[in-house]
């Protein structure tokens, strides 16, 4: 677990998941010049993005989203910056 973000707008896991799913799309990820395969699993509250050198997992529960970010050795120096960006986006969205 790299980051926990409490819900600011959503009241339930389902609502938070749907808000995030509407925002975190392949088009949104392309904005960062990164190609990623995004998989959605609303039943378990999981959202996963995998690309070259990284895996991002968002796990939604009743009150928060838990973020796990795995980076290749070459990208580890950017982990703090990436997590800050993800945290800001999630706070605005959920």
Secondary structure in CASP SS format (residue, H / E / C, confidence):
PFRMAT SS
TARGET T0000
AUTHOR 0000-0000-0000
METHOD secondary structure of the structure
MODEL  1
X C 1.00
X C 1.00
X E 1.00
X E 1.00
X E 1.00
X E 1.00
X C 1.00
X C 1.00
X C 1.00
X C 1.00
X C 1.00
X C 1.00
X H 1.00
X H 1.00
X H 1.00
X H 1.00
X H 1.00
X H 1.00
X H 1.00
X H 1.00
X H 1.00
X H 1.00
X H 1.00
X C 1.00
X C 1.00
X H 1.00
X H 1.00
X H 1.00
X H 1.00
X H 1.00
X C 1.00
X C 1.00
X C 1.00
X C 1.00
X C 1.00
X E 1.00
X E 1.00
X E 1.00
X E 1.00
X E 1.00
X E 1.00
X C 1.00
X C 1.00
X C 1.00
X C 1.00
X E 1.00
X E 1.00
X E 1.00
X E 1.00
X E 1.00
X E 1.00
X C 1.00
X C 1.00
X E 1.00
X E 1.00
X E 1.00
X E 1.00
X E 1.00
X E 1.00
X E 1.00
X C 1.00
X C 1.00
X C 1.00
X E 1.00
X E 1.00
X E 1.00
X E 1.00
X E 1.00
X E 1.00
X E 1.00
X E 1.00
X C 1.00
X H 1.00
X H 1.00
X H 1.00
X H 1.00
X H 1.00
X H 1.00
X H 1.00
X H 1.00
X H 1.00
X H 1.00
X H 1.00
X H 1.00
X H 1.00
X H 1.00
X H 1.00
X H 1.00
X H 1.00
X H 1.00
X H 1.00
X H 1.00
X H 1.00
X C 1.00
END
